[in-house]
Structure formats: C-alpha cells, structure tokens
Amino acid sequence: MRARWKASTAASRHTILHACWNPRWDARRTGARVTALAPTRVDLADGTTLHARAVIDGRGPLAGAGLALGYQTFLGQEVRLAAPHGLTAPVIMDASVAQQGGYRFVYVLPFAPDRMLIEDTHYVDAAARDPARLRANIAAYAAARGWAIAEVLREEHGALPIVLAGDVDRYWANLAGQPCAGLRAGLFHFTTGYSLPHAVRLAGLVAGSARLDAPALYDAIRAVARAEWRAQGFFRLLNRMLFLAGSPDARWRVMERFYRLPAPLIARFYAGATTLPDKARILSGKPPVPVLQALDAARRIHPHQIRTSA
C-alpha cells in the first residue's frame, strides 16, 4: 500500500483509498455533541459511551492552561452577485478598511465571474465576535466596490489562536494524559493560526506509530508539540510585538511593513521555515511600533505578564 501511495498521482489517490477502505471501519458520527472525554472513552449527549484504545482530542486550545493568546477571528460569506465582479485575481489582504479595534483586513476569492468568497478578518485580543457586525462589514465592503449581492450561498466563521507566550510543559500536564491534535495540541502556525501542514505530519506520525494506545500517543504527540514550541519562539516574539506594542488600531502598520519584504521571505514565514537572515531582516530597520513598548513586549515571555492570557 505504501509503495502504491508514493508512486501515485494526486488524482489517483482517491481511487487507491476507496479500494482499500472497509465499510466496517466507517463509524463516523456527525452532529453528535460530546459531553465528556477521556483518553479511552467519549460520552455523547444522547447517553452513548464510546470506548477505544485511544481518543484524540481536537477541540481547540485548553483555556486557562498556561497559554497567553490573541485571536484571529473571521466571518466569511460565499456570495452570488447580481453582475460579474470584474476581478482577475484574488485579493489576499485588503487592510484599507476601518480597523475596528484590532488589525482588520478583508480577502476576496473569486470562484466564478459572479461568485466569490468575501471574508472579514480581525486580529484581536478576545475570541468573542459580533456576527452581525461582521456581516454588515462584508455588505459594506461589497457595496463600496459596486458589487450587488444577490444571494449568500454559505457562511463560515471561527476564531484561531495566536500564541503570545506560555509554559508548554504546564499546558501538557493539564491535558492529563489526553492525546490531542491540531489547535488542542499546539500544532499550528503561532502567527497565522493555520494548522493543515501540522495535521498532515501528525497523521503520518500516528499512522506510523508502533503502539496506538493512549499513553503512547500522548507521549509521542507531546514530544512533537514541545519541539514545535521551541521552533516557534520567534513567532511568539512577533505576536507579542503585534498585540502588546502600540494601539490595536495601529497594528496594521506592523503588517504593512512585513508585506513589503521580499516574497521568498514571506513564503518561508508562512511555511514556518524562517531562516536566521530572515529574522534579522524582519526585525531590522525603523520599527513600526514604539521602541520602548516593543522591548517591553519582547520580555513578556510568561503568561502571567500578559493580560490577554486565556
């Protein structure tokens, strides 16, 4: 199977998986609310208890467990327009909009001449958001560009954690032996909040594990998460400068300066592969935030030093 997978193309992998899949393995439950979870069991709201050698928790960061967080909150609408939008390329980040108490930008993904995703995104101190305000932002953004929304096809929303500081060992001790994945495990890019590459690597780790019981997976995932924590110290530093230095409405200045840097550097940043010269380039030059506040933010490496601690 492994050799066939490596030799296959992306287009043929669905066929390979389908041929190897046993319907007896398919025990998916959608729309089921979890009331309690432990390393080897899950309790559902309907009274059902599921037992397994290992349960992997992917429900998001554990609040109040040794992390100080900011958040990237967003609401997006896929819309059908009354007329073609006229775009020839996506708008990845438009920060010319009113900031509304944090770094705010809009991105637009055109899917068809009259269909697009408009997403309103905010880097803010708290995960709470007002959906009505974000929907109004999207409507105003579209109207300002002459786009008449004929229909909202779907809507998405969420809040991604942005790590400022923390104690990784305390965090994992609070998980009390529970294997975790994704944001719960701290396996994501600490500045963007994105977790897909980490999820793929973790899936490979689990699939290749000699033991699939809860203690073994907990130890293996914790080791990966601790290594990731050490590797992302620079991102936590940048996050503190973004969130703690200067006023929230001026956070766009930090991002404006960053996106003027060379495209390869930005690509490495998003990939979590920032080099030492990249770090020097990011921090060099005239700072976009007050120097003393930036230095104060840099030294706040413990959660209790940051008011936005989750």
N, C-alpha and C positions, 0 to 999 in steps of 0.2 A: 504493500500500500504506500509506504513512504517513498519508494523509488518512483512509483507511478505519479505521485503528487509532485515530486521535484521535476519530473520530465514533462508535466502537463502545462498547458497554457491556462490563463485565467478563464477563458471562455469554456474550457472543457472541465473545469474543476467541479462545477455543479453536477455534471453527469457522473463523475467519479464518486462524489459523496452520496448521490442518490442510489447508486448501485451498491454501495457498501452499507447503506442505512437499513437497520432492522426496525420495523414498525413497533416492535415490543419495547424498544428503548424510549419511545416517544411518550413521555408522561407530563408534557407541558400543561401548566395551569395558568391561564391568563385571567386577569381581573380578580385574582384571589388576594384578599388582604391578609397580611401576616400580623398576628398579634404577639407572638413571642418567637425567639430564635435562639438556638444554642449550637455548639459545634457539631452535634449529631442529630438535631431534630428541628422541625419547624411546626409551629402551631398556627392554624388558619382560623379566620373569623367564623367559619362555618362549623367549627368544632373538630375538624380533621387534624390529626397529627401525623406528619411525615417523618420517617426515620431514615438515616443514611450514615455511611461511614464518615462522611464529611459534608458539611454545609458551608458554602462560600457566601459570605455576606457582601452585597454590592450596593447598599442603600445610601451611600453618601457619607461624608465625614462625620465622625462621632463628636457631637458637640461637647464642649467643656472638658476635653480630654488632652490638654496640653498643646493646643494649637491656637495661634492668633491668625485670624482670617479676614481678608476683604472678600468681595464677591464681584463676579461678572454676571449681572442679571440681564435677561433679554426676553423679548417677546417678538415673534416674527409671524407674518401673515403671508401665505401664498395667495396672490390675488389674480383675478382676471380683469383686464382693463377694457374700457369701452372702445379704445382705439389703440393701435400699436404704440409702444413706448419709445421706439427710436434708438434704443441703446444697442451698441455693437459689442460691448464687453461688460463684465461685472463691475460694480462699484464696491470695492473691498472695504473701504473705510472712509466715510464722509463725516468729519468732525466739525464741519462748519455750522452745525446745528447748535441751538441753545444747550448749555451743558447740564443744567438742572441738578446741581449739587454733586457732581462727580464727573469722571471722564465719560462722555457720551459720544457715540458715533452710530451711524446708520450704514448698513451694507445692503446692496441690491444685487440679486442674482436673476438675470433674465433667463427664463426657461423656454419661451416661445415669443413671437412678436407681440402678443397681447397678454402674456402671463409671466409673473415674476414673484420672487420672494423678497419682501421688504422686512428687514429686521432692525429693531431699535435696541441698542446695547448700552449698558451703563456699568462702569467700574465704580462701585460704591461700597460704603462701609458695612451695610447690612443686607441680608439676603431678601428681606421683605420688599415687595414691589407692588405698585398700584396698576393692575392690568388695564383699567380704564384709561389712565393717563398714557400708558404706552400705546394703546390702540389709537388714542387721539393724536399722539406723536406721528404714528405711521400715516394716518389720514391727512395730517397737515403736511407731512413731507411729500406725499404723492400729489396733493393739490398744488403745492408750490412749484412743482415741476410739470404741471399741466396734465397729470395722469388722473383720469376719472376711474375710480374703482367700481366696476360693475358687480363684482361678486368676490367674497372671501371664500376661498376653496378649503383652506385648512389653517390652523393656528398652532404654533409651538411656543413654549416658554420654559424658563428654567433659571437656576442660579448656580454658577460654577464657583468653587472656592479658589481664592487667590492667597497662597500661603505667605504670611509675613514673617513669622517666627514660630518656634515651638520646641518641644522636647520629644523626639521621636521614640525614645525608649519608654517614657511615661505614656505616650499615646498607645503604643502596642501593649503595654502592661494593662491598660484599661480595657483593651479588647478581650482580655481574659481567655486566651486560647482559641478565639474565634477566627478561623481563616477568612480573609477578606479579599476583595478585588476592587479595582477601579478607584474612585474617589475615597472610598472607605479605607483602602489600604495605603492611601497616599501615593498611588501610582498614576500620576498625571503631570502635565507640564505646569509648574507652580505659577507661571505668569499668565498663560493663556487659559488654563483650566481644562485643556483638551486631553483626552485620555486614550484615544484609539490606538496609537502605536504601543503604548504600555499594555493595553488589553491584549493585543496580538502576541506580544512577548510573554505575557503571563499565561495565556492559553497554551503556548508552546511548552512553558515550564511545567504546567500541570499535566499536560498530555505525556510529557517525558518522565514524570516522576515515578520512581520505583514503588513508592507507597502512596496510596490515595486516602489514607485515614486523616482525621482532623489534626492530630498533633504534628504529623509530618508536614502537612500542607501549611499549617500555621508557621512552623519554623522556617520552611523554605520561602514563603512569601514575605515573612518579616525580614529575612536576610536581604531579599531583593529591595524591599522598601527602605531599609536602613542605608543600603548602598546608594539608592536613588536620592535619599535625603542629603547625604554628603555631596553628591554630584550637583545638587541644585542650590547650593549655598549662594551662588552669585545671583540667581533669580530671586531668592528671598530678599537679598540686599536691594535689588532694583525695585521690588514690590514695596518695600518699606519707604524708599525714597518717593515712589509714586503716591502712596497713600498718606504718608506722615509728614512730608515736607511740602510746604505751600498750601494754598487753599484748594478745596475739592474742585471748584470751578476752573482752576488753573492747571489741572492735571493734564489737559490736552497739550500743554507746552512740552512736557516730557515726551509724549508720543510723537509730537511733530518733529522734534529733534531726532528721535530714533529712526523715523521713517525717511529721513534724509541721508541715512547711512547707506553704504553700498548694498545692493541687492543680495549678493552672496552671503554677506554677514547676517542680513535679516533672515535668509533661508536657514542658515545654521542655527540661529537663535530659535526659530520655530521648531527645528528638529531636535532641540536640546543638545546641540553639538557645538556650542560656543567655545572658541579657542581662547588661549591667553591673549593673543593680539586683539581678538575681537573684544574682549573685556576691557582692555586698555583703550581701545577706540571708543567704546560706548561711554566710558567714564571721563574721557579727556575733553578738553575744550571748556567753554563757558557753560556752567551748569544751568539748566532750565528752571531750577528751584533755588530758593535762598540757601547759601552755602552752609550757614550755621544750622539751619533746620535739616539739611541733608546729612550733615555729620551727626546730628543728634539721632536721626532716623537710623543711620548705619549702626550705631552702637546698641540699639534696642533689639537684642537677639533673644530675649526671654519673653514668653507670652505675658507675664505679669507687668511688663513695661509698656504694653500696648493696650489701649482702651478698647479696641475693637476685637479683643480676644473672644473666640467662640466658646 
